[in-house]
């Protein structure tokens, strides 16, 4: 029974933690990005693909133009960094984790370098 209840609750977790806005009020219209995809250009962002809803929320609040964004309680997705603290950066330095593509700089287990690093 516990497994069934946990499975049912898991369907509602994107409403609690997600980098996609629940509701966006932009230029007099209501948008529901959690239910339907919207391009960044629809919200006036100069980007291709997914909009940055956290940035949109900040710019809307600063502009005081009536636009607003309702984000989940935890506004970070699984691929977003939620912490840029000093301890976080120290851990990354110790583990030598760098942002960007790391596969190209990695050495394979057999000792051979990947094709992109040998050129």
C-alpha positions in Angstrom: 0.0 0.0 0.0 2.8 2.4 0.8 4.4 1.8 -2.6 1.2 2.5 -4.4 0.6 5.8 -2.4 4.2 6.8 -3.0 3.9 6.1 -6.7 0.7 8.2 -6.9 2.3 11.1 -5.0 5.2 11.1 -7.4 3.0 12.3 -10.2 2.5 15.6 -8.4 6.2 16.2 -7.5 6.8 18.5 -10.6 4.4 20.9 -8.9 6.8 21.2 -5.9 10.2 21.1 -7.6 10.7 22.1 -11.2 12.5 24.8 -13.2 9.3 25.2 -15.4 6.8 27.8 -14.2 3.4 26.8 -13.2 1.6 29.9 -14.4 2.9 32.9 -16.3 1.0 36.2 -16.8 2.7 38.0 -19.6 1.4 41.0 -21.5 -2.2 40.4 -20.5 -2.2 36.7 -21.3 -2.1 33.6 -19.1 0.3 30.8 -20.0 0.6 27.4 -18.3 4.1 26.1 -19.2 3.8 23.1 -16.9 1.0 21.8 -19.3 2.2 23.1 -22.7 5.6 24.1 -24.2 6.4 27.7 -24.9 9.4 29.2 -26.7 11.6 31.8 -25.0 10.7 34.2 -27.7 7.1 34.2 -26.6 8.2 35.8 -23.4 10.5 38.4 -25.0 13.7 36.5 -24.2 16.5 36.6 -26.8 17.2 32.9 -26.7 16.3 29.7 -28.6 14.4 26.9 -27.0 13.3 26.8 -23.4 12.7 30.1 -21.5 14.5 30.9 -18.3 11.5 31.3 -16.1 13.6 32.3 -13.0 15.1 35.2 -15.0 11.7 36.1 -16.4 10.4 36.3 -12.8 13.2 38.6 -11.8 12.8 40.9 -14.8 9.0 41.0 -14.4 9.3 41.9 -10.7 11.9 44.6 -11.5 9.9 46.2 -14.3 6.6 46.5 -12.4 4.6 46.1 -15.6 2.0 43.7 -14.4 3.7 40.5 -15.6 4.4 37.8 -13.1 5.5 34.2 -12.9 4.4 31.6 -10.4 7.2 29.1 -9.8 7.1 25.8 -7.8 8.3 25.9 -4.2 11.7 24.6 -5.3 12.4 26.4 -8.6 15.2 24.1 -9.7 15.1 21.2 -12.1 17.3 18.1 -12.0 19.9 19.7 -14.2 20.1 23.1 -12.5 22.6 24.1 -9.8 20.8 25.4 -6.7 23.9 26.4 -4.8 26.9 28.5 -5.7 28.2 28.8 -2.2 31.9 28.7 -1.3 31.6 25.2 0.0 30.0 24.1 -3.2 32.8 25.5 -5.3 35.4 24.0 -3.0 33.9 20.5 -3.5 33.9 21.0 -7.3 37.6 22.0 -7.2 38.5 18.9 -5.1 36.6 16.6 -7.5 37.8 18.6 -10.5 34.3 19.1 -11.8 34.1 21.7 -14.5 31.1 23.0 -16.2 30.7 22.3 -19.9 31.6 19.2 -21.9 33.8 16.9 -19.8 33.7 13.8 -21.9 36.1 15.3 -24.4 38.8 15.8 -21.7 38.3 12.5 -20.1 40.7 9.6 -20.4 39.1 6.3 -21.2 39.6 3.4 -18.8 41.9 1.6 -21.3 44.2 4.6 -21.3 43.4 5.9 -24.7 42.2 9.5 -25.1 39.0 10.3 -26.8 39.0 11.3 -30.4 38.2 14.9 -29.7 41.3 15.4 -27.4 43.8 13.7 -29.7 43.5 16.4 -32.4 
